[in-house]
Amino acid sequence: MNTEVTERFEYASKAYWGALGFTGLHAFLYEKPPKDNVLRWYAFRIVYIYFVFVHYPIFITMQFWGIVTAESHTLMQISFDISLLGYNIQNIIKLLIWMIRIKTVRSLRLNFSKFNVNKYRPKLSSWIIKRDAENALKFTGRCYWISYANLLFWVVLPTATAIINYSTYLAGYADWQENDFPRYSNTRFPFDLSQHRSRVIVSFLEVILFTLGFMSFQSMDMFFSVIIRMAQAQFSVLNSALFALDGELDKFWGTEVPVNDCRPPMEIHLIVQDHQRMIRYGVRLRKFLSPILGLETLNCITIICNMTIVASSQVSGGGEFLEVALAAFASSLVVITCLVVFFTFTSMTGQLKDAEESVFYAMYSSKWYERDVSHRKSIILMQKQAMTSRRIKMFGLGDMGRSTFIDGLRMVYTYYNFMQRFK
């Protein structure tokens, strides 16, 4: 890829990398360590390899053991245990997919320089891709504020409180037994937490889990949303190849196009090549996302249901106002995070289907029926492929679309009311 082409699609590259935020997962997108950042490349990889293959299995084992050996169970505790256990299992599977199938993940980033239409209309393609890349980054940036809030309420505040309490102990104003290492959740462990050593182990397990967990939970989802957003942008560029830029494209889009040239529509055989490339790309994307969507759907619905029960139980349980409010708000943040992730996936699968079907409407509006027989046959073939596009399947659970979000909320409402009977 020459320098000029690289610069034209620099915004798309920034969108792919920027979608991963501050998590460090972008280190896996490099096949080899970058010359200017070798240490960070190795550091991020080592941290996540330890997190997935050592820390997560230990935490899940300890948590499951603690649940099994617990003597008493309340609705709030059971709901929290189900939420955290489901979240941990889902997140470790997603991270394993990310690491093991990283070559496939890299291949899902579109190489815009290979498309004929991007060479034929470089200014228009650059404008569309830049616009959609900026919008995608704005969306992911807003979503990441939820991760920041989760880190603040689940990690930073308990740590700061523990430091303050320990300072008061050193000053002689508090007893050590009451101000030991902080607890970051209500997770049950098979340890005697009255012992100092047990508190240290539990605090270490929890702070690593919640810090890296909140960092990675949303980042992969944002990356895949940008993947689909960039595919949608390429379909928009492809549609433009059917029109001249002297007003025809403005009429089709219903808005003014700030790029103009005197070239006629691109030759049909080149359009067919680009369309076939995007169809094959869509098949690969659906195949890769299918298990992830199934896991996300089950996990989000489970967490929303159970953490809503936890939050409502915390509010109705009584206690000091500030303590209850902070705990309930932290639980509510997890619910909001899952709602955002669930909505993002359901909406972006609809966007992919709409983008594929948009080719049909673009071809119909291009007065294809006035062209020669060869042109009409090519258009009919493309129209048939465009109108038979499918939503992404959720790992055998059905197709995911915008309606899945509403159906999921109905399931949450039903589950919540059912579980309230066991209070």
Buried (B, 14 or more C-beta within 10 A) or exposed (E): EEEEBEEBBBBBBBBBBBBBBEBBBBBBBBEEBEEEEEEBBEEBBEBBEEBBEEBBEEBBEBBBBBBEEBEEEEBBBBBBBBBBBBBBBBBBBBBEBBBEEBEBBEEBBBEBBEBBBBBBBBEBBBBBBBBBBEEBBEBBEEBBEBBEBBBBBBBEBBBEEBEEBBEBBEEEEBEEEEBBBBBBBEBBBBBEBEEEEBBEBBBEBBBBBBBBBBBBBBBBBBBBBBBBBBBBBBBBBBBBBBBBBEEBBBEBBEEEBEBEEEEEBBEBEBBBBBBEBBBEBBEEBBEBBBBBBBBBBBBBBBBBBBBBBBBBBBBEEEEEEEEBEBBBBBBBBBBBBBBBBBBBBBBBBBBBBEBBBBBBBBBBBBEBEEBEEEBBEBBEEBBEBBEEBBBBBBBEBEBBBBEBBEBBBEBBEEBBEEBEEEE
